[in-house]
């Protein structure tokens, strides 16, 4: 059996034994309660006194004051429990007392028990004087005993025949609460206890609280509730025994000497760490003896000397040691040695050469040992640490810091150049900023910025910095593109030469030029085309590839500045043109800010409004608000003249002051159009000038490019159409008069014409066979010409009537009946030409005006009969199209039309075959006007040799 298995077996055996003991005690309590009570209380007293004995005899070792305080309390708790046992009913020790006495002693003992554990919870981290604790418990215990036995002032706890008093019951509840509070406080300070001890004490206090609750229920001191309370007392006494007595004797380090154990553990851990550090340390230690004459000798060397130097410690002498030191550091080490001989300790760094020739750094700290009796230094103790890696890291860090400073300087210089681009400077000013930043960063002393002339042949120097050196060259002289500059221009790359005085480029310098030791040229390129140069010269030490890269970056900045300058010039020129066009335009132009109105519309949409038109119709006040929110911020001279204002500010402000009631309807549609993202909106409306009557006008608005998200700039044009309205009214009046005149003329012409035709027909009948052929031919010509004149008059009347759409009633059409009537009118022509007419079984219902649509069918079918095949085959049909339209068509079998003929078909007075066709070319133009007035469109589809299809569309009827 293993040790673990044995321990588990013993634990189970102990548990079973405890359960057996409890069962035996329960049996005894049910038959001989006084014996049971005596055994229970005796066990309690023994355990409590045992706890006191353990802690009293080990008090000098116990570091946790909690255990000292509880150990002292157990003596006095056990004493009161002993009196309680002796005073119990039936013991006969204290004569003249009833069951109230043991109950009083019980409550006194439990108050002392619970309050002791509560007080101990606050003493975990405090110093404790045991003698004063014993004195305090002695005084409290004596006061409790005297208050019960001598003074008789302790409250009654039990009355014979009645049971427990309210004081007893309330006290039990209070004591139970104190036990629970003590458990909570212990767990808050659980790190100061070993876990097994914490669990056993907590269990003891929790069971004690349950025991007290059981003692609130009994009426008879020999009753079941009293029995249960004492059984629970045995349990919590056992838990207390496990916590303090068993663990205290078996594992004293866990209870009595826990602090000492922790200190020992920490000490061992510290020793282990020191041992490990010593094993891996790269230090070595030494001692030098000093003779009376000041000569040094190696007394001993210990540590990692051989690992560092490669030499054995036993072979080391002062001379060999000195040979290890780097020659450059020998003066320092000699100076330090003299200071040590004078009694001065030092810490210094120096280099040595190892056996393999490697140079390593050491940090040496020496401490001279002064002998007062001899009045001199007799020993020098020292410790040396290998700091080679640290030195290397410091060097890497130094280089990194230097590079970081360089990068910071480069970034700051680039930012300075970028600021020159972002701020609104002319190119000359921006180029000067960029050049200075580049020159200072690279440490050049002179240079220039030049731009290429338009013909690309020369440099034009924008500015020159001679760096304080004399230069007598005339700046007006041309600077041809040659030498090293030409390389930069040609290859669009940075070039430099650090041996310029010895190069062939020197021959291109004019007399009096600044002396150049070295030069660098960086191109300024826009869209890949070199337009100028940034030149630098006379850098101490010469230029590097890094300088070339930085100069290239500044060249790009200068090119951007040049492009921005040119763009700004173009923009200013464009702005000037725009301003000129705006101000000089003969049309009234407005610049308006709709941003507040858009914000209001966005708020409506966020609130769930999807139908803006419907919302504005239901809330006209919202429309008024939006009109007032639109601000006019600029107008042109034409606007001042049109609205009779003397200065622009008179027209600035809210747009609503120019509106009449009907203006808001147009403004509503304007807002809806802009909200739907339409590029522009145009409509007729009425505006109010500052002086005069309301003015009819056409307003066109559009959001300026770039302001689509904010609507902060909306351009509007206003055209006064007062004169046009007057002209339209006059035209309507004249047309109406002309219509009346046309009807009158038509009526006056048709009556005599009908008479002429009638008389000619009668005359032909009367003459009969007696008429000559010439006479009969003349009479037939009169009848035919009269018929043609009647057709022309009818077409002119129809053309005039089409204008008056308001006079007709548009309704659903019975298209089958209309087609039947049209075919009836053409029956003579159909019979004469032996034509075949093909009709559909059903017709879809369209909306229109029946007399006009009959005229359309007559025109289309008659044309198909005239221009169809021999004999004509005419097919009629219809089909439903998208967008609520129906298309009706007439298909013939003629020879078809080319694209040029199709383009001229619907033009008035157009005849494609004047010599063959009848009529005067009004029919199709009348058809087009009729269909368009009814909301449809006409069209033709034709190919040579395949006939033609003429069609027209009409809308589907609405409910």
PATORLO-113202 format. One record per residue (C-alpha): residue in one letter; z, x, y. Coordinates in steps of 0.05 Angstrom, whole numbers, always signed. Each point is the difference from the previous one (the first is absolute). Layout:
> a;Z;X;Y
...
END
This chain:
> x;+0;+0;+0
> x;-20;+28;+67
> x;+48;+6;+59
> x;-35;-57;+37
> x;+1;-45;-61
> x;+73;+14;-12
> x;+17;-15;+73
> x;-37;-67;-5
> x;+36;-17;-65
> x;+68;+14;+31
> x;-19;-42;+61
> x;-18;-60;-44
> x;+62;+9;-42
> x;+43;+1;+63
> x;-33;-63;+26
> x;+11;-37;-66
> x;+73;+24;+0
> x;+11;-26;+70
> x;-30;-68;-18
> x;+46;-3;-61
> x;+61;+16;+42
> x;-18;-54;+50
> x;-8;-51;-56
> x;+68;+20;-28
> x;+32;-7;+68
> x;-32;-68;+10
> x;+29;-22;-67
> x;+68;+26;+20
> x;-4;-33;+68
> x;-16;-68;-30
> x;+61;+3;-47
> x;+50;+46;+36
> x;-20;+3;+73
> x;+61;+39;+24
> x;-15;+56;-49
> x;-73;-1;+21
> x;+20;+4;+73
> x;+48;+58;-12
> x;-53;+40;-39
> x;-51;-13;+55
> x;+44;+21;+57
> x;+26;+61;-39
> x;-71;+24;-11
> x;-14;-10;+74
> x;+62;+39;+21
> x;-14;+57;-49
> x;-72;+8;+25
> x;+20;-3;+74
> x;+57;+49;-9
> x;-47;+45;-41
> x;-50;+0;+57
> x;+55;+21;+49
> x;+23;+56;-47
> x;-70;+29;-6
> x;-14;+2;+74
> x;+69;+22;+20
> x;-3;+61;-45
> x;-71;+18;+21
> x;+5;-17;+73
> x;-12;+72;+22
> x;-69;-2;-33
> x;-23;-69;+18
> x;-48;+3;+60
> x;-17;-74;+5
> x;+57;-35;+39
> x;-21;-67;-31
> x;+29;+21;-68
> x;+64;+28;+30
> x;+13;-64;+38
> x;-14;-45;-61
> x;+43;+46;-44
> x;+59;-7;+47
> x;-11;-76;+5
> x;+0;-8;-76
> x;+74;+22;-4
> x;+22;-56;+46
> x;-48;-53;-27
> x;+27;+15;-70
> x;+72;-4;+26
> x;-11;-70;+27
> x;-36;-21;-64
> x;+61;+25;-39
> x;+46;-45;+42
> x;-49;-58;-10
> x;+4;+10;-76
> x;+76;+2;+0
> x;+5;-61;+46
> x;-47;-42;-42
> x;+26;-67;-25
> x;+37;+9;-65
> x;+16;+75;+8
> x;+70;-15;+26
> x;+6;+64;+40
> x;+9;-32;+68
> x;+47;-59;-5
> x;-1;-56;+50
> x;-76;+4;+12
> x;-55;-46;-23
> x;-75;+11;-10
> x;-10;+10;+75
> x;+28;+71;-3
> x;-51;+31;-48
> x;-55;-36;+38
> x;+23;+29;+66
> x;+3;+69;-31
> x;-70;-10;-28
> x;-28;-18;+68
> x;+37;+59;+33
> x;-28;+48;-53
> x;-72;-26;+7
> x;+2;+5;+76
> x;+23;+72;-8
> x;-53;+11;-54
> x;-60;-28;+40
> x;+19;+28;+68
> x;+11;+69;-30
> x;-72;+2;-27
> x;-26;-27;+66
> x;+37;+53;+40
> x;-22;+55;-48
> x;-74;-18;+15
> x;+10;+23;+72
> x;+33;+66;-20
> x;-59;+30;-38
> x;-15;+53;+53
> x;+70;+9;+30
> x;+55;+50;-9
> x;+61;-29;-36
> x;+73;+21;-1
> x;+28;-25;-67
> x;+73;+2;+21
> x;-13;-46;+58
> x;-40;-47;-46
> x;+59;-4;-49
> x;+48;-14;+57
> x;-44;-55;+26
> x;-7;-33;-68
> x;+75;+6;-12
> x;+16;-36;+65
> x;-51;-55;-12
> x;+24;-11;-72
> x;+74;-3;+22
> x;-17;-51;+54
> x;-36;-44;-50
> x;+58;+4;-50
> x;+53;-14;+53
> x;-40;-58;+28
> x;+1;-32;-69
> x;+70;+18;-28
> x;+44;+11;+61
> x;-27;-34;+61
> x;-36;-56;-37
> x;-54;-4;+53
> x;-60;+10;-46
> x;-38;-67;-3
> x;+9;-42;-63
> x;-57;+6;-49
> x;+20;-48;-57
> x;+40;-65;-3
> x;+26;-25;-67
> x;-33;-65;-19
> x;-52;+6;+56
> x;-35;+66;-13
> x;-30;+50;+49
> x;+13;-5;+74
> x;-56;+2;+51
> x;+23;+69;+21
> x;-10;+25;-72
> x;-69;-30;-6
> x;-25;+25;+68
> x;+30;+69;-14
> x;-39;+4;-66
> x;-65;-16;+36
> x;+15;+52;+54
> x;+18;+53;-52
> x;-65;-15;-38
> x;-40;+8;+65
> x;+35;+67;+14
> x;-19;+25;-70
> x;-73;-19;+12
> x;+0;+33;+69
> x;+29;+64;-31
> x;-57;+1;-51
> x;-52;-7;+56
> x;+32;+57;+40
> x;+1;+45;-61
> x;-74;-10;-12
> x;-15;+16;+72
> x;+35;+67;-13
> x;-26;+8;-71
> x;-25;+72;+11
> x;+72;+24;+1
> x;+14;-26;-71
> x;-27;+18;-68
> x;-41;-59;-25
> x;+42;-16;-63
> x;+64;+0;+42
> x;-33;-44;+53
> x;-22;-50;-53
> x;+69;-4;-35
> x;+38;-8;+65
> x;-49;-53;+26
> x;+6;-37;-67
> x;+77;+3;+4
> x;+1;-30;+70
> x;-51;-55;-17
> x;+39;-21;-62
> x;+65;+2;+40
> x;-33;-48;+50
> x;-17;-47;-58
> x;+70;+6;-26
> x;+29;-22;+67
> x;-46;-61;+1
> x;+26;-19;-69
> x;+72;+2;+27
> x;-18;-53;+51
> x;-7;-53;-55
> x;+65;-1;-41
> x;+57;-49;+7
> x;+43;+26;-56
> x;+17;+75;-3
> x;-14;-5;-75
> x;-67;-37;+10
> x;-70;+20;-20
> x;-22;+20;+70
> x;+58;+48;+3
> x;-19;+27;-68
> x;-73;+10;+23
> x;+23;+36;+63
> x;+42;+49;-41
> x;-57;+12;-50
> x;-45;+18;+60
> x;+56;+46;+25
> x;-2;+37;-66
> x;-75;+10;+11
> x;+6;+27;+70
> x;+58;+44;-21
> x;-45;+27;-55
> x;-55;+14;+50
> x;+50;+36;+45
> x;+23;+39;-60
> x;-71;+22;-16
> x;-12;+20;+73
> x;+63;+39;+14
> x;+36;+19;-64
> x;-55;+11;-52
> x;-52;+32;+46
> x;+56;+37;+37
> x;+23;+32;-64
> x;-67;+10;-35
> x;-44;+18;+60
> x;+47;+24;+55
> x;-58;+33;+37
> x;-33;-68;+9
> x;+64;-30;+30
> x;+52;+49;+22
> x;-42;+61;+16
> x;-66;-32;+19
> x;-3;+38;+67
> x;+16;+65;-36
> x;-54;-14;-51
> x;-51;-15;+54
> x;+19;+65;+36
> x;-6;+39;-65
> x;-68;-31;-13
> x;-24;+16;+69
> x;+26;+71;-6
> x;-36;+10;-65
> x;-64;-28;+30
> x;+8;+46;+60
> x;+11;+60;-46
> x;-62;-19;-40
> x;-42;-6;+63
> x;+26;+67;+25
> x;-16;+31;-68
> x;-71;-29;+1
> x;-12;+22;+72
> x;+25;+70;-15
> x;-48;+3;-59
> x;-61;-19;+41
> x;+18;+32;+67
> x;-46;+54;+27
> x;+57;+38;+33
> x;+32;+65;-16
> x;+65;+30;+24
> x;+20;+71;+13
> x;+57;+45;+23
> x;-8;+66;+36
> x;+57;+50;+3
> x;+9;+39;+64
> x;+27;+71;-3
> x;+46;+27;+56
> x;-61;+35;+27
> x;-40;-64;+3
> x;-44;+14;-61
> x;-21;-62;-38
> x;-2;-8;-76
> x;-18;-59;-44
> x;+64;-25;-32
> x;-31;-58;-38
> x;-58;-49;+1
> x;+2;-68;-34
> x;-46;-60;-4
> x;-76;-6;+1
> x;-13;+69;+28
> x;-45;+21;-58
> x;-39;-65;+2
> x;-13;+9;+75
> x;-15;+75;+4
> x;-21;+17;-70
> x;+51;+57;-3
> x;+62;+5;-44
> x;+67;-4;+36
> x;+30;+59;-37
> x;-54;+47;+27
> x;+8;-22;+73
> x;+25;+49;+52
> x;+1;+1;+76
> x;-63;+43;+2
> x;-37;-43;-49
> x;+23;-61;+38
> x;-27;+28;+66
> x;-66;+15;-35
> x;-8;-74;-16
> x;+4;-21;+74
> x;-66;-12;+36
> x;-12;+59;+49
> x;-7;-48;+59
> x;+70;-28;-14
> x;+37;+67;-11
> x;+22;+6;+73
> x;+31;-69;-3
> x;+38;+13;-65
> x;+27;+66;+27
> x;+24;-35;+63
> x;+34;-54;-42
> x;+33;+52;-44
> x;+29;+36;+61
> x;+27;-66;+25
> x;+32;-13;-68
> x;+34;+68;+1
> x;+28;-19;+67
> x;+30;-63;-31
> x;-52;-50;+22
> x;-28;-49;-51
> x;-73;-20;+5
> x;-53;-47;-27
> x;-71;+26;+3
> x;-68;-6;-33
> x;-43;+58;-25
> x;-55;+16;-49
> x;+0;+41;-64
> x;-54;+25;-46
> x;+12;-18;-73
> x;-16;+42;-59
> x;-68;-34;-5
> x;-15;+14;+73
> x;+10;-72;+22
> x;+32;-10;+69
> x;+59;-48;-1
> x;+47;-24;+54
> x;+76;+3;-7
> x;+55;-33;+40
> x;+60;+47;-1
> x;+71;-16;+21
> x;+50;+57;+1
> x;+75;+0;+10
> x;+35;+66;+14
> x;+70;+7;-31
> x;+47;+33;+50
> x;+57;+42;-26
> x;+55;+0;+53
> x;+38;+56;-32
> x;-61;+46;+3
> x;-26;-30;+65
> x;-70;-6;-26
> x;-49;-41;-42
> x;+8;+17;-73
> x;-47;-50;-31
> x;-60;-42;+21
> x;-9;-63;-40
> x;-67;-34;+3
> x;-41;-57;-27
> x;-76;-1;+2
> x;-45;-60;-11
> x;-74;+1;-15
> x;-33;-41;+57
> x;-72;+20;-14
> x;-21;-72;-15
> x;+36;-24;+61
> x;-36;+52;+42
> x;-66;-19;-29
> x;+16;-73;+14
> x;+19;+18;+71
> x;-65;+37;+8
> x;-39;-59;-27
> x;+40;-45;+47
> x;-13;+47;+59
> x;-75;-1;-14
> x;+2;-75;-9
> x;+38;-8;+66
> x;-50;+44;+35
> x;-56;-40;-29
> x;+36;-64;+19
> x;+8;+25;+72
> x;-74;+17;+0
> x;-18;-69;-27
> x;+45;-33;+51
> x;-33;+39;+55
> x;-68;-21;-27
> x;+20;-73;-5
> x;+28;+1;+70
> x;-63;+33;+27
> x;-43;-52;-37
> x;+43;-56;+27
> x;-8;+28;+70
> x;-75;+0;-11
> x;+3;-70;-29
> x;+38;-25;+61
> x;-56;+26;+43
> x;-48;-44;-40
> x;+43;-62;+2
> x;+16;+3;+74
> x;-54;-24;+48
> x;-23;+67;+26
> x;-69;+25;+18
> x;-30;+48;-50
> x;+12;+60;+45
> x;+75;-15;+3
> x;+5;-16;-75
> x;-39;+62;-19
> x;+47;+43;+43
> x;+61;-28;-37
> x;-32;+11;-68
> x;-24;+70;+17
> x;+69;+22;+27
> x;+35;-28;-63
> x;-49;+38;-45
> x;+3;+65;+39
> x;+76;+0;+1
> x;+6;-15;-74
> x;-49;+54;-21
> x;+26;+50;+52
> x;-68;+13;+31
> x;+1;+22;+73
> x;-67;-27;+26
> x;-56;-47;-16
> x;-41;-59;+24
> x;-28;-69;-17
> x;-75;-10;+10
> x;-48;-58;-13
> x;-71;+4;-22
> x;-53;-18;+52
> x;-43;-61;-15
> x;-59;+45;-20
> x;+44;+39;-48
> x;-19;+67;+30
> x;+63;+21;+37
> x;+76;-7;+5
> x;+30;-32;+61
> x;+70;+28;+9
> x;+50;-56;+14
> x;+55;+50;+17
> x;+17;+73;-14
> x;+67;+34;-11
> x;-8;+75;+10
> x;+72;+14;-21
> x;+15;+38;+64
> x;-57;+50;-11
> x;-53;+11;+53
> x;-66;-35;-8
> x;-56;+8;+52
> x;-54;-39;-36
> x;-30;-55;+43
> x;+21;-66;-33
> x;-65;-31;+24
> x;-41;+46;-44
> x;-30;-33;-62
> x;+35;+12;-67
> x;-55;+1;-52
> x;+15;-18;-73
> x;-2;+68;-33
> x;+43;+51;-35
> x;+60;-22;-40
> x;+2;-66;+37
> x;-68;-18;-30
> x;+30;+8;-70
> x;+53;-51;+16
> x;-52;-48;+28
> x;-49;+10;-56
> x;+49;-6;-59
> x;+50;-48;+31
> x;+57;+44;-22
> x;+54;+45;+30
> x;-20;+74;+7
> x;+42;+59;+23
> x;-7;+76;+6
> x;+60;+47;+7
> x;-45;+61;+13
> x;-39;-30;+56
> x;-5;+64;+43
> x;-35;+35;-59
> x;-46;-58;-17
> x;-71;-14;+20
> x;+25;-62;+38
> x;+23;+46;+58
> x;-71;+7;+25
> x;-1;-74;+20
> x;+60;+6;+48
> x;-20;+3;+73
> x;+28;+53;+47
> x;+68;-15;+28
> x;+20;-44;-60
> x;+72;+1;-23
> x;+12;+54;-52
> x;+1;-31;-69
> x;+38;+32;-57
> x;-11;-58;-48
> x;-31;-70;+6
> x;+1;-67;-36
> x;-46;-60;+10
> x;+15;-71;-26
> x;-54;-53;+5
> x;+9;-69;+32
> x;-40;-48;-43
> x;-14;-74;+7
> x;-29;-34;-61
> x;-20;+68;-29
> x;-35;+23;+64
> x;+30;+60;+36
> x;+7;-18;+74
> x;+45;+57;+25
> x;+46;+58;-16
> x;+73;+18;+5
> x;+3;+76;+10
> x;+61;+45;-7
> x;+7;+75;+10
> x;+46;+60;+2
> x;+53;-19;-51
> x;+48;+58;-14
> x;-11;+21;-71
> x;-63;-39;-9
> x;-19;-69;-25
> x;+12;-25;-71
> x;-29;-53;-45
> x;+61;-42;+16
> x;-16;+6;+74
> x;-71;-22;-17
> x;+26;-62;-35
> x;+46;-18;+58
> x;-56;+12;+51
> x;-44;-46;-41
> x;+52;-55;+4
> x;+6;+8;+75
> x;-75;+1;+5
> x;-1;-68;-35
> x;+52;-26;+49
> x;-42;+24;+58
> x;-61;-34;-30
> x;+39;-65;-7
> x;+22;+6;+72
> x;-72;+10;+21
> x;-23;-60;-40
> x;+57;-42;+27
> x;-18;+22;+71
> x;-73;-19;-10
> x;+21;-66;-32
> x;+47;-14;+57
> x;-55;+14;+50
> x;-47;-46;-38
> x;+55;-52;-3
> x;+13;+4;+74
> x;-74;-5;+12
> x;-3;-60;-47
> x;+60;-31;+35
> x;-34;+10;+66
> x;-63;-33;-26
> x;+40;-57;-29
> x;+38;-9;+64
> x;-66;+0;+39
> x;-31;-51;-48
> x;+64;-41;+2
> x;+6;+0;+75
> x;-74;-7;+17
> x;-16;-52;-52
> x;-27;-65;+31
> x;+37;-39;-55
> x;+74;-15;+9
> x;+38;+47;-47
> x;+74;-3;-18
> x;+47;+47;-37
> x;+58;-39;-31
> x;+62;+15;-42
> x;+7;-48;-59
> x;+56;+40;-34
> x;+55;-51;+16
> x;-43;-57;-25
> x;-14;+39;-65
> x;+74;+13;-9
> x;+12;-74;+7
> x;-55;-16;-51
> x;+30;+52;-48
> x;+67;-34;+7
> x;-32;-67;-18
> x;-34;+31;-61
> x;+65;+32;-23
> x;+33;-69;+5
> x;-53;-28;-48
> x;-51;-29;+49
> x;-69;+8;-32
> x;-40;-52;+39
> x;+3;+27;+72
> x;-49;-51;+26
> x;+42;-57;-28
> x;+64;+30;+26
> x;-27;+8;+71
> x;-27;-71;-2
> x;+69;-26;-20
> x;+37;+46;+49
> x;-40;+4;+65
> x;+60;+33;+33
> x;-11;+61;-46
> x;-71;+6;+27
> x;+26;-2;+71
> x;+50;+54;-18
> x;-55;+45;-28
> x;-44;-10;+61
> x;+57;+20;+46
> x;+14;+61;-45
> x;-72;+27;+7
> x;+0;+48;+59
> x;-60;+18;+42
> x;+4;+73;+19
> x;-69;+16;+27
> x;-61;-36;+28
> x;-65;+22;+34
> x;-29;-15;+68
> x;-43;-57;-27
> x;+64;-34;-24
> x;+30;+6;+70
> x;-61;-32;+29
> x;-5;-55;-52
> x;+74;-20;+3
> x;+3;+9;+76
> x;+55;+54;-1
> x;+8;+55;+51
> x;+35;+51;-45
> x;+8;+11;-75
> x;+76;-12;-3
> x;-13;-72;+21
> x;-31;-11;-69
> x;+49;+40;-41
> x;+55;-34;-41
> x;-2;-58;-48
> x;-67;-29;-21
> x;+26;-72;+2
> x;-6;-6;+76
> x;-76;-2;-7
> x;+1;-57;-52
> x;-12;-75;+6
> x;+20;-48;-56
> x;-66;+7;-37
> x;+4;+76;+5
> x;+57;+1;-50
> x;-44;-28;-55
> x;-48;+57;+8
> x;+58;+50;+5
> x;+27;-28;-66
> x;-66;+15;-35
> x;-1;+68;+33
> x;+68;+18;-29
> x;-19;-27;-69
> x;-65;+42;+1
> x;+37;+64;+18
> x;+54;-14;-52
> x;-53;-9;-53
> x;-29;+68;+17
> x;-65;-23;+30
> x;-31;+54;+44
> x;-12;-45;+60
> x;+6;-72;+23
> x;-43;-38;+51
> x;+5;-70;+26
> x;-9;-44;+61
> x;+63;-17;+38
> x;+27;-13;+70
> x;+36;+50;+42
> x;+37;-8;+66
> x;-17;+47;+57
> x;+53;+16;+50
> x;-37;-42;+52
> x;-47;-57;-14
> x;-17;-49;-55
> x;+5;+11;-76
> x;-58;+42;-24
> x;-39;-10;-65
> x;-13;+67;-32
> x;-15;+37;-64
> x;+56;+45;-24
> x;-11;+54;-51
> x;+59;+41;-26
> x;+4;+59;-48
> x;+55;+50;-19
> x;-14;+70;+26
> x;-14;+51;-55
> x;+65;+34;-22
> x;+44;-58;+21
> x;-11;-46;-60
> x;+72;+7;-24
> x;+35;-13;+67
> x;-50;-42;+41
> x;+26;+38;+60
> x;-70;+6;+29
> x;-47;-59;-4
> x;-64;-1;+40
> x;-25;-66;+28
> x;-62;-20;+39
> x;-5;-63;+42
> x;-68;-29;+21
> x;-2;-56;+51
> x;-46;-54;-28
> x;+8;-50;+57
> x;-73;+5;+20
> x;-23;-2;-72
> x;+41;-63;-11
> x;-32;-31;+60
> x;-69;+20;-24
> x;+14;-28;-70
> x;+22;-66;+31
> x;-62;-2;+42
> x;-43;+17;-61
> x;+33;-55;-40
> x;-15;-48;+57
> x;-73;+22;+3
> x;-8;-2;-76
> x;+29;-70;-1
> x;-48;-21;+54
> x;-57;+34;-38
> x;+21;-36;-64
> x;-2;-66;+37
> x;-67;+18;+29
> x;-26;+21;-69
> x;+20;-67;-30
> x;-32;-37;+58
> x;-64;+40;-4
> x;-1;-7;-76
> x;+9;-74;+6
> x;-53;-6;+54
> x;-48;+43;-41
> x;+11;-32;-67
> x;-15;-71;+23
> x;-69;+15;+29
> x;-14;+48;-58
> x;+16;-54;-50
> x;-48;-45;+37
> x;-56;+52;-1
> x;+9;+11;-75
> x;+3;-74;-13
> x;-62;-16;+41
> x;-38;+57;-33
> x;+17;-27;-69
> x;-19;-71;+20
> x;-65;+23;+31
> x;-17;+38;-65
> x;+13;-63;-41
> x;-40;-45;+47
> x;-61;+43;+2
> x;+0;+7;-74
> x;-66;+24;-28
> x;-36;-10;+66
> x;+34;+61;+30
> x;-38;+64;-2
> x;+28;+61;-34
> x;+15;+33;+67
> x;+37;-62;+24
> x;+41;-4;-64
> x;+16;+74;+3
> x;+23;-6;+73
> x;+46;-59;-17
> x;+31;+39;-59
> x;+12;+60;+46
> x;+35;-47;+50
> x;+47;-26;-56
> x;+15;+70;-28
> x;+13;+30;+70
> x;+45;-59;+16
> x;+40;+12;-64
> x;+8;+73;+17
> x;+24;-18;+70
> x;+51;-49;-31
> x;+26;+55;-47
> x;+8;+48;+59
> x;+37;-52;+40
> x;+47;-15;-59
> x;+14;+74;-10
> x;+15;+10;+74
> x;+47;-60;-1
> x;+35;+26;-62
> x;+6;+69;+31
> x;+32;-30;+62
> x;+49;-43;-40
> x;+25;+59;-41
> x;+37;+26;+61
> x;+45;-61;+2
> x;+44;+13;-60
> x;+57;-39;+32
> x;-44;-62;-1
> x;-8;+1;-76
> x;+51;-15;-54
> x;+5;+54;-54
> x;+21;-29;-68
> x;-12;+10;-76
> x;-73;-8;-18
> x;-34;-38;-56
> x;-51;+55;-10
> x;-38;-37;-55
> x;-14;-58;+47
> x;-20;+46;+57
> x;-49;+39;-44
> x;-29;-67;-24
> x;-13;-22;+72
> x;-32;+67;+17
> x;-47;-5;-60
> x;-17;-71;+21
> x;-22;+25;+68
> x;-44;+53;-35
> x;-28;-45;-55
> x;-70;-2;+29
> x;-2;+77;+3
> x;+29;+6;-70
> x;-52;-48;-28
> x;-57;+31;+40
> x;+17;+71;-26
> x;+19;-24;-70
> x;+65;+38;+5
> x;+54;+6;-54
> x;+71;-12;+26
> x;+59;+25;-43
> x;+69;-28;+17
> x;+70;+16;-27
> x;+40;-51;-40
> x;+58;+0;+50
> x;+13;+25;+70
> x;+65;+31;+26
> x;+32;-33;+60
> x;-6;+36;+66
> x;+20;-18;+71
> x;-52;-13;+55
> x;-40;-51;+40
> x;-49;-39;-44
> x;-59;-9;+49
> x;-1;+74;+16
> x;+5;+22;-73
> x;-57;-49;-18
> x;-43;+36;+53
> x;+19;+67;-32
> x;-23;-23;-69
> x;-64;-30;+29
> x;-16;+66;+34
> x;+15;+44;-61
> x;-37;-46;-49
> x;-61;-9;+45
> x;-6;+76;+8
> x;+5;+8;-76
> x;-56;-51;-7
> x;-43;+34;+53
> x;+9;+72;-23
> x;+12;-11;-75
> x;-48;+11;-57
> x;-58;-44;-22
> x;+28;-48;-19
> x;+68;+11;+32
> x;+63;+2;-43
> x;+62;-12;+42
> x;+70;+8;-30
> x;+63;-22;+36
> x;+71;+21;-17
> x;+71;+16;+23
> x;+59;+45;-18
> x;+73;+11;+22
> x;+14;+66;+34
> x;+65;+36;+20
> x;+36;-14;+65
> x;-9;-76;-7
> x;-75;-3;+10
> x;-57;-34;-39
> x;-70;+28;-1
> x;-61;-48;-5
> x;-70;+28;-14
> x;-74;-15;-7
> x;-42;+45;-46
> x;-76;+0;+4
> x;-54;+33;-42
> x;-39;+29;+58
> x;-24;+71;+9
> x;+65;+22;+34
> x;+16;+36;+65
> x;+10;+73;+18
> x;+61;+26;+39
> x;-35;-2;+67
> x;-20;-73;-8
> x;+71;-18;-23
> x;+28;+31;+63
> x;-43;-45;+45
> x;+8;-66;-39
> x;+55;-33;+42
> x;-27;+20;+68
> x;-24;-61;+41
> x;-76;-11;+6
> x;-13;+51;-55
> x;-57;-15;-49
> x;-14;+51;-54
> x;-70;-28;-14
> x;-24;-34;+64
> x;-68;-16;-27
> x;+24;-34;-63
> x;+68;-31;+13
> x;+12;-64;+38
> x;+52;-8;+56
> x;+24;+44;+56
> x;+55;+43;-33
> x;+61;-40;+23
> x;+23;-24;-68
> x;+39;+59;-27
> x;+31;+16;+68
> x;+25;-72;+2
> x;+27;+7;-71
> x;+38;+63;+19
> x;+30;-34;+62
> x;+21;-61;-41
> x;+33;+40;-56
> x;+37;+48;+46
> x;+26;-58;+43
> x;+29;-29;-64
> x;+34;+66;-18
> x;-50;+27;-51
> x;-55;+51;-4
> x;-74;+2;-19
> x;-34;+53;-42
> x;-64;+16;-39
> x;-12;+40;-63
> x;-72;+18;-17
> x;-44;+50;-35
> x;-75;+6;+2
> x;-31;-39;-56
> x;+65;-33;-23
> x;+10;-56;+50
> x;+55;-11;+51
> x;+69;-32;+0
> x;+25;-30;+65
> x;+74;-18;+2
> x;+55;-24;+46
> x;+75;-5;-7
> x;+49;-54;+20
> x;+76;-1;-3
> x;+40;-37;-54
> x;+34;-62;+29
> x;+72;+9;+22
> x;+54;-51;-14
END
